[in-house]
Amino acid sequence: MGQAAQTRSPTSELFPNVEQLFSEQDPASRRRMVRHPHAWRPPTDLYETEEALIACIEVAGMKEGYLSVSIANRQLTVVGFRQSTGTKGAYHQMEIHYGEFRTEVRLPAAVNEEQVEASYADGFLKVVMPKQSKRRVQVAPSTPPFPTED
């Protein structure tokens, strides 16, 4: 009775290194991970042209009014809710996320918040954020996919 019993979580038995992974993370990032445990994160692209930053978020199956876009402190935040199809049955595979989602993207340049435009088409939310001042964008030169013969 002198020794305290050690308890192990079911997660540590299935994935022995997962607790070590989380214990080695920066405490600030750990808080960020659990800040919205109920929300899923859709695939998000952010790219830059000379005139604007453009975010493209894959959120198929959305209805008008279920999306919220905001910008503050050079961070784009998109929050939404995708309703379940309501199909009843025994799922054998379930990979489509439903319910609340949230994605946050740090913006590499200041944008003109008054001129931001968002549109939703073909399952993608596109947010165009004109930059406050134009800056030159480095674009990698395109190379042919295969070597050419001389």
C-alpha angles and dihedrals in degrees: 000000000000092000121069113238113249114227123201125201120234088245092059091053093052097038109022095185099048096086091049089051092055095042091055094052124102108269091232092057091046089057090049091053093058098035092097105019092162095055127085124210120234121215107275132191124194120190136167135224126182090266106034152010111240126199121195116192122188107223109146120185098034126149124218112269095029094096131079124189122190137166125202133154092000092305127119114212123189119186126178148148126235113199120224117250088236092228110158120212146095105292117216092185127015118181104141112099121222132184128040120357132185134187127182123193125188109224117225093210138031113264134204099251092192092064101044113132127195127191133176122210137146093002096307129107109210119197116190113196114185111218119242090231128015116249130185113260120213109226119190112239113253116247127196112261092234131035113263122229118235 
